[in-house]
Amino acid sequence: MGEVRYNALARQNPERAEKLFSKAEQNAKDRYDYLLRYAKLYNTEEK
């Protein structure tokens, strides 16, 4: 909510904003999980 565009969306259309924010949050979590699995697959940690 630190950017005007997000704050404006939440004020103008709170229902749509909530759906979009939830979808974006889930997308970020899914991408993070994917990257963790990918890193584990290739064992990117230095030993």
A tleap script that builds the chain and sets N, CA, C and O, in Angstrom:
source leaprc.protein.ff14SB
mol = sequence {
  NMET GLY GLU VAL ARG TYR ASN ALA LEU ALA
  ARG GLN ASN PRO GLU ARG ALA GLU LYS LEU
  PHE SER LYS ALA GLU GLN ASN ALA LYS ASP
  ARG TYR ASP TYR LEU LEU ARG TYR ALA LYS
  LEU TYR ASN THR GLU GLU CLYS
}
set mol.1.N position { 0.812 -1.191 0.000 }
set mol.1.CA position { 0.000 0.000 0.000 }
set mol.1.C position { 0.860 1.261 0.000 }
set mol.1.O position { 0.337 2.369 0.120 }
set mol.2.N position { 2.134 1.103 -0.130 }
set mol.2.CA position { 3.033 2.235 -0.133 }
set mol.2.C position { 2.992 3.033 -1.424 }
set mol.2.O position { 3.517 4.145 -1.477 }
set mol.3.N position { 2.384 2.491 -2.457 }
set mol.3.CA position { 2.312 3.196 -3.736 }
set mol.3.C position { 0.891 3.703 -3.964 }
set mol.3.O position { -0.085 3.072 -3.558 }
set mol.4.N position { 0.802 4.839 -4.614 }
set mol.4.CA position { -0.483 5.490 -4.852 }
set mol.4.C position { -1.417 4.583 -5.637 }
set mol.4.O position { -2.613 4.530 -5.347 }
set mol.5.N position { -0.897 3.876 -6.617 }
set mol.5.CA position { -1.767 3.048 -7.468 }
set mol.5.C position { -2.479 1.962 -6.665 }
set mol.5.O position { -3.639 1.657 -6.939 }
set mol.6.N position { -1.803 1.377 -5.684 }
set mol.6.CA position { -2.438 0.344 -4.860 }
set mol.6.C position { -3.456 0.952 -3.911 }
set mol.6.O position { -4.548 0.416 -3.723 }
set mol.7.N position { -3.089 2.065 -3.323 }
set mol.7.CA position { -3.991 2.742 -2.409 }
set mol.7.C position { -5.238 3.228 -3.149 }
set mol.7.O position { -6.349 3.104 -2.634 }
set mol.8.N position { -5.065 3.771 -4.335 }
set mol.8.CA position { -6.197 4.252 -5.128 }
set mol.8.C position { -7.125 3.099 -5.504 }
set mol.8.O position { -8.345 3.240 -5.427 }
set mol.9.N position { -6.573 1.986 -5.900 }
set mol.9.CA position { -7.392 0.822 -6.244 }
set mol.9.C position { -8.197 0.356 -5.039 }
set mol.9.O position { -9.384 0.050 -5.158 }
set mol.10.N position { -7.553 0.302 -3.884 }
set mol.10.CA position { -8.243 -0.147 -2.673 }
set mol.10.C position { -9.371 0.813 -2.297 }
set mol.10.O position { -10.411 0.377 -1.803 }
set mol.11.N position { -9.181 2.095 -2.520 }
set mol.11.CA position { -10.233 3.073 -2.198 }
set mol.11.C position { -11.368 3.046 -3.222 }
set mol.11.O position { -12.536 3.156 -2.851 }
set mol.12.N position { -11.039 2.902 -4.494 }
set mol.12.CA position { -12.051 2.974 -5.544 }
set mol.12.C position { -12.862 1.699 -5.683 }
set mol.12.O position { -14.062 1.743 -5.953 }
set mol.13.N position { -12.203 0.561 -5.497 }
set mol.13.CA position { -12.875 -0.716 -5.703 }
set mol.13.C position { -12.318 -1.740 -4.711 }
set mol.13.O position { -11.507 -2.586 -5.087 }
set mol.14.N position { -12.747 -1.670 -3.450 }
set mol.14.CA position { -12.162 -2.522 -2.409 }
set mol.14.C position { -12.332 -4.028 -2.656 }
set mol.14.O position { -11.441 -4.813 -2.329 }
set mol.15.N position { -13.458 -4.428 -3.226 }
set mol.15.CA position { -13.674 -5.863 -3.456 }
set mol.15.C position { -12.690 -6.405 -4.491 }
set mol.15.O position { -12.068 -7.450 -4.300 }
set mol.16.N position { -12.569 -5.670 -5.583 }
set mol.16.CA position { -11.637 -6.081 -6.647 }
set mol.16.C position { -10.200 -6.025 -6.150 }
set mol.16.O position { -9.400 -6.908 -6.458 }
set mol.17.N position { -9.873 -5.003 -5.391 }
set mol.17.CA position { -8.519 -4.861 -4.859 }
set mol.17.C position { -8.168 -6.055 -3.977 }
set mol.17.O position { -7.069 -6.599 -4.076 }
set mol.18.N position { -9.080 -6.456 -3.133 }
set mol.18.CA position { -8.815 -7.600 -2.246 }
set mol.18.C position { -8.557 -8.871 -3.047 }
set mol.18.O position { -7.647 -9.635 -2.727 }
set mol.19.N position { -9.352 -9.096 -4.078 }
set mol.19.CA position { -9.153 -10.266 -4.936 }
set mol.19.C position { -7.792 -10.225 -5.621 }
set mol.19.O position { -7.069 -11.221 -5.653 }
set mol.20.N position { -7.451 -9.054 -6.172 }
set mol.20.CA position { -6.177 -8.919 -6.882 }
set mol.20.C position { -4.989 -9.058 -5.940 }
set mol.20.O position { -3.993 -9.694 -6.284 }
set mol.21.N position { -5.089 -8.463 -4.750 }
set mol.21.CA position { -3.989 -8.549 -3.788 }
set mol.21.C position { -3.802 -9.991 -3.314 }
set mol.21.O position { -2.673 -10.459 -3.166 }
set mol.22.N position { -4.902 -10.686 -3.081 }
set mol.22.CA position { -4.819 -12.092 -2.671 }
set mol.22.C position { -4.193 -12.945 -3.764 }
set mol.22.O position { -3.351 -13.802 -3.499 }
set mol.23.N position { -4.620 -12.695 -4.997 }
set mol.23.CA position { -4.086 -13.447 -6.134 }
set mol.23.C position { -2.587 -13.180 -6.308 }
set mol.23.O position { -1.817 -14.100 -6.584 }
set mol.24.N position { -2.182 -11.930 -6.146 }
set mol.24.CA position { -0.764 -11.572 -6.267 }
set mol.24.C position { 0.058 -12.204 -5.152 }
set mol.24.O position { 1.175 -12.665 -5.383 }
set mol.25.N position { -0.491 -12.226 -3.955 }
set mol.25.CA position { 0.213 -12.842 -2.830 }
set mol.25.C position { 0.395 -14.344 -3.056 }
set mol.25.O position { 1.474 -14.885 -2.817 }
set mol.26.N position { -0.660 -15.010 -3.517 }
set mol.26.CA position { -0.560 -16.447 -3.781 }
set mol.26.C position { 0.424 -16.719 -4.906 }
set mol.26.O position { 1.176 -17.692 -4.846 }
set mol.27.N position { 0.429 -15.884 -5.919 }
set mol.27.CA position { 1.361 -16.024 -7.036 }
set mol.27.C position { 2.799 -15.905 -6.544 }
set mol.27.O position { 3.662 -16.684 -6.951 }
set mol.28.N position { 3.059 -14.943 -5.680 }
set mol.28.CA position { 4.408 -14.756 -5.132 }
set mol.28.C position { 4.828 -15.965 -4.304 }
set mol.28.O position { 5.972 -16.410 -4.394 }
set mol.29.N position { 3.919 -16.496 -3.504 }
set mol.29.CA position { 4.236 -17.683 -2.700 }
set mol.29.C position { 4.521 -18.888 -3.595 }
set mol.29.O position { 5.450 -19.652 -3.336 }
set mol.30.N position { 3.723 -19.053 -4.641 }
set mol.30.CA position { 3.929 -20.170 -5.565 }
set mol.30.C position { 5.282 -20.064 -6.270 }
set mol.30.O position { 5.995 -21.058 -6.409 }
set mol.31.N position { 5.630 -18.850 -6.715 }
set mol.31.CA position { 6.921 -18.655 -7.380 }
set mol.31.C position { 8.078 -18.918 -6.424 }
set mol.31.O position { 9.084 -19.514 -6.810 }
set mol.32.N position { 7.937 -18.479 -5.189 }
set mol.32.CA position { 8.985 -18.704 -4.189 }
set mol.32.C position { 9.167 -20.198 -3.940 }
set mol.32.O position { 10.296 -20.686 -3.897 }
set mol.33.N position { 8.067 -20.924 -3.777 }
set mol.33.CA position { 8.141 -22.377 -3.581 }
set mol.33.C position { 8.790 -23.058 -4.783 }
set mol.33.O position { 9.599 -23.972 -4.624 }
set mol.34.N position { 8.436 -22.613 -5.975 }
set mol.34.CA position { 9.024 -23.163 -7.191 }
set mol.34.C position { 10.536 -22.953 -7.195 }
set mol.34.O position { 11.292 -23.875 -7.500 }
set mol.35.N position { 10.971 -21.753 -6.860 }
set mol.35.CA position { 12.406 -21.467 -6.851 }
set mol.35.C position { 13.140 -22.273 -5.777 }
set mol.35.O position { 14.272 -22.705 -5.994 }
set mol.36.N position { 12.513 -22.474 -4.642 }
set mol.36.CA position { 13.132 -23.312 -3.605 }
set mol.36.C position { 13.304 -24.749 -4.094 }
set mol.36.O position { 14.349 -25.364 -3.881 }
set mol.37.N position { 12.275 -25.276 -4.749 }
set mol.37.CA position { 12.373 -26.644 -5.283 }
set mol.37.C position { 13.438 -26.720 -6.363 }
set mol.37.O position { 14.190 -27.692 -6.425 }
set mol.38.N position { 13.507 -25.712 -7.207 }
set mol.38.CA position { 14.492 -25.652 -8.284 }
set mol.38.C position { 15.910 -25.609 -7.712 }
set mol.38.O position { 16.800 -26.312 -8.191 }
set mol.39.N position { 16.112 -24.789 -6.698 }
set mol.39.CA position { 17.430 -24.687 -6.064 }
set mol.39.C position { 17.816 -26.011 -5.410 }
set mol.39.O position { 18.971 -26.432 -5.478 }
set mol.40.N position { 16.854 -26.656 -4.784 }
set mol.40.CA position { 17.125 -27.937 -4.138 }
set mol.40.C position { 17.474 -29.001 -5.184 }
set mol.40.O position { 18.344 -29.841 -4.956 }
set mol.41.N position { 16.801 -28.958 -6.312 }
set mol.41.CA position { 17.039 -29.910 -7.384 }
set mol.41.C position { 18.482 -29.826 -7.876 }
set mol.41.O position { 19.130 -30.844 -8.121 }
set mol.42.N position { 18.970 -28.599 -8.015 }
set mol.42.CA position { 20.317 -28.400 -8.524 }
set mol.42.C position { 21.352 -28.205 -7.427 }
set mol.42.O position { 22.528 -27.973 -7.706 }
set mol.43.N position { 20.905 -28.300 -6.170 }
set mol.43.CA position { 21.805 -28.212 -5.031 }
set mol.43.C position { 22.753 -27.029 -5.170 }
set mol.43.O position { 23.964 -27.207 -5.302 }
set mol.44.N position { 22.201 -25.826 -5.141 }
set mol.44.CA position { 22.982 -24.617 -5.385 }
set mol.44.C position { 23.798 -24.164 -4.186 }
set mol.44.O position { 24.567 -23.209 -4.300 }
set mol.45.N position { 23.656 -24.814 -3.051 }
set mol.45.CA position { 24.434 -24.418 -1.875 }
set mol.45.C position { 25.886 -24.837 -2.039 }
set mol.45.O position { 26.181 -25.937 -2.508 }
set mol.46.N position { 26.783 -23.950 -1.648 }
set mol.46.CA position { 28.218 -24.266 -1.688 }
set mol.46.C position { 28.558 -25.128 -0.490 }
set mol.46.O position { 28.055 -24.895 0.609 }
set mol.47.N position { 29.401 -26.115 -0.693 }
set mol.47.CA position { 29.824 -26.994 0.409 }
set mol.47.C position { 31.282 -26.856 0.652 }
set mol.47.O position { 31.825 -27.514 1.539 }
savepdb mol mol.pdb
quit
